[in-house]
Amino acid sequence: MSSFCKVLLSRIAYLRCRMLAWAILILPAVNIVPAFADVDSLHFSGFGTLAYARNNQKNISPLRDVTQSVVSVTSIDSWVLDSRLGMQLEYNISTSADFVGQVVLRDKFHANFNNSTELAYVAIRPHSNLDLRLGRISYDAFLMSEYRDVSFVQPWVRPPSEFYGWLPIFSVNGADGAYSFQSDEASWRIKAQAGSSKASIPIGAGYDLRADNLFGVSITRQSDSLRLKAAYSQWRTGSEPSAFTPLHQGLDAVATAAIPGVSAEAADLRRNLSFKDSKISYLTVGAAFDDGVWLAQGELGLSTSTAAVVPHGIVAYVSVGHNFGDWMPYLMLSSSLPSNDLRSATNDWGTVSANGLRDSALFTVNATRIEQETASIGTRFQLHPKATFKLQWDNTTIKPSGYGLWWRSIAINNQITRVNLISTSLDFIF
Amino acid sequence: MRVSSTIQTLICLTCLTWSLETCAEIVVIVNQKNPVQTMTPRQISDLYLGRTRHFDTGKGNASLAAVVYEQPKNSPLREAFFHALNGMSVDRVNAYWARLRFSGEVLPPKTLTDSLAALETVQRDRNAISYVDSSVVSKSVKIVLRLKD
């Protein structure tokens, strides 16, 4: 890439960060809310986070989620890792129909208006127990997957990366239906959704991930202080990263060369390096308890993929907090264990002069594994009924070839790294 | 001397007002044509937290959709209402509704300007439910629950 392009790209990234920072600072202060609030059927509201994070390693930088823009590995601090601003417009069409639109500005690879629009749907209620939504709707897979951008409602600076960081889907183009009912002392909600989704991921010059044939079901039980949720979701990847094309072509050539052992290994690597047509599934159970004094939350998830290159495995976290007036100190432990073993060479490809190709393929298939655990301690302070301040310290241990959630120097790929990350945030709603 | 007595009077009036406000009874009201006669705090809490959207009119009766109306977000009446109803602080209620609103799961109840507006709205709308200070309530609406903070 020419130096001019590098300067231009860094300038664009800089301007985007400045626009986000100014929007976060200015928007809640301007007098937009009362103007809309007086109009009965139209309501404008929003949420935001202004956050700063700093880590202690000069060869590694954290990701909050895999759709974020490329960051230099030498960068040790960031204002955009967790900062975001969401704006929502609701239009009450009738007593049984609404329109909701939501735009979220956050650090994103290839951000534009289309992929910043998280919600744009029409909701109808044909019966008081039944909700139907059509359009761009929230992705319902985990306990917090429908509101992971809204830090104000979460105890922590960010949802645990081990659980939410590798999930590329934020919203779904499609439809969902939810049936609610009361039983004993609890409310139940059974929901099903179907559709497709897209996300831009920074692989090579950019990978437009297409999640096709997406389908999910969930059941939620809410009693006074306890919320329980179980969910299953699956989708099929409909696109391939163009950056993988030379690798795929090379592996295809070796696979068809009919060399004993080598061709079978090449075919296996080719299959496991194919995003396209791989089937991904998530199965999760979660619980959240909040009685105003104690807060406890945990989730356990199992994800599967038919291709090793798509991150998958067992993920879990548990967190406990206690309210002391306006302060709530908390602890959290989270972990991600990949289901796919670390791959290594089983044959010498020297007969086709392709040991370099084999090593590249092995490096790539191992590069997306996520194997790490984090212990976090922090506190939340209720500044105002609509604003909180948080301070959090994360200590993360990343296992060899488990760096899928970090921008890192290749030199550290085969070693254990411990990272300390200090984060602070101001979260608000308006 | 005169300034001092004025300040004393103001302090007394403020204390009296505060005392009346914090001790006042809150009544939950529905339209006179609503078949529901009484409601439990739990039933009302479920309506105000978006967990149900209809009145429990008894077995065999057709369910009646509920349109829930809220008092202004920062009003002391709202704070006292939730405290007396289910023990939730306004901070928790705000966070609860922010989660539902921004996930698109359920939209919060409509907010009215004050108790008089709530009274007028419930008078007009057969499906409405709201709460007011007992001092403003009239026979034009039906009281289904009395709450004391």
Interface residues (C-beta under 8 A of the other chain):
Chain A: A37 D40 S45 F47 G86 Q88 E90 N92 T95 D98 V100 Q102 L119 Y121 A123 R125 S128 N129 D131 R133 I137 S138 E146 Y147 D149 V150 F152 V153 A178 S180 Q182 E185 S187 Q222 D224 D290 G292 Q382 P385 K386 I429
Chain B: R42 D46 R51 T52 R53 H54 S63 A65 A66 V67 K73 N74 N86 G87 M88 S89 V90 D91 R92 N94 A95 Y96 A98 R99 R101 F102 S103 G104 E105 V106 L107 K110 T111 N127
